Amino acid sequence: MMNLGVILGMFGGQEIILVLIIVVILFGGKKIPELMKGVGKGLKEFKKETKDDETEKKEDEKK
């Protein structure tokens, strides 16, 4: 599995800026905060479910 640092290491500053400019052009300045809010909620829910699953797995091992 690739490490995030390795993936981000493949891109330089110019490439990241170019991608950000394209995102702003496609979605507009007003939509970006809404998109990031949705992504944040999704990640938060994913982490919560993963943690709940690990807790459930540990409880099953104790039985």
N, C-alpha and C positions, 0 to 999 in steps of 0.2 A: 504494500500500500504506500502510495507516495505521500511524503510529508508536505504540509502546506508551505513550508519555507522553501522547499525545492521547487514547487510549482510557481510561487511568487518570484523566486530567484531567476526564473527563465525570462521574466519580463523586466525591461528597463523602465526608467522614468518616463521616457517618451511614449512608450506603448501604453502605459497606464493612463497617462493624460489623454491620449487619443481615444481610448475606450471610454473614459469619463465624458469626453466631449460628445461622442456618438450617443451615449446614454442620455445626455441632456437634450440632444437634438431629437431623439426618438420619443422620449417621454415628456419632455418639457420640465421646467423648473418646479412647477406646482405638483406634479405627480410623483416626483422622486421621494419626498418625505413620506408620502402615503405608501409607496412601494417598500421603503426601508422599514416602516412601521409594521407592515405585513410580514416581512422577512423576519424581523425581530420576534414577533409573536409566534411565528412558526418554529423558530429555533428554540424559543423558551418552552413551547409545548413539547417539542421533540426531546429536549433535555429532561423535562419533567417525567415524560413517559419512560425514558430510558432508565432514569433513577428508580422509578416505581417498579419497573421490571426487574432490576437488580435486587431491590429489597424483597420482592416477591420470591425470587429465585433463592435467596439466602434463607427465607422462612421455610421454603419447601425442603431445603437441605437439612434443616434442623429437625424436621419431622421424621 
